[in-house]
Amino acid sequence: MVRQRKQLINGLRGMVAEFGVYIARDLARVVGFSEAILADQDWDLPDIANEGVHNLCGHLIALHARVRLLRPMSGLGAVTALAIMRQHRGCLSVQ
């Protein structure tokens, strides 16, 4: 899940960079940007880009919440995390 989150972050940063909006590599800044987008902050992007960025931000916030939820559980490894996520298959595709 951490890898998927990183892929989403890189995709989001790349997409908005195409339109001159640059986000620092810091996780907190990317999450803050995503929260601002979801709160309907205007970034002067074309409508089609706004829709794509909004979609990526929603996925990122949801995935970030799942990662934060699973991380503090001691003894939770990749196999257990995968089993938990497979029970919630509709929430996230597991690869």
Rosetta blueprint (number, residue, H / E / L):
1 M L
2 V H
3 R H
4 Q H
5 R H
6 K H
7 Q H
8 L H
9 I H
10 N H
11 G H
12 L H
13 R H
14 G H
15 M H
16 V H
17 A H
18 E L
19 F L
20 G L
21 V L
22 Y L
23 I L
24 A L
25 R L
26 D L
27 L H
28 A H
29 R H
30 V H
31 V H
32 G H
33 F H
34 S H
35 E H
36 A H
37 I H
38 L H
39 A L
40 D L
41 Q L
42 D L
43 W L
44 D L
45 L L
46 P L
47 D H
48 I H
49 A H
50 N H
51 E H
52 G H
53 V H
54 H H
55 N H
56 L H
57 C H
58 G H
59 H H
60 L H
61 I H
62 A H
63 L H
64 H H
65 A H
66 R H
67 V H
68 R H
69 L H
70 L H
71 R L
72 P L
73 M L
74 S L
75 G L
76 L L
77 G L
78 A H
79 V H
80 T H
81 A H
82 L H
83 A H
84 I H
85 M H
86 R H
87 Q H
88 H L
89 R L
90 G L
91 C L
92 L L
93 S L
94 V L
95 Q L
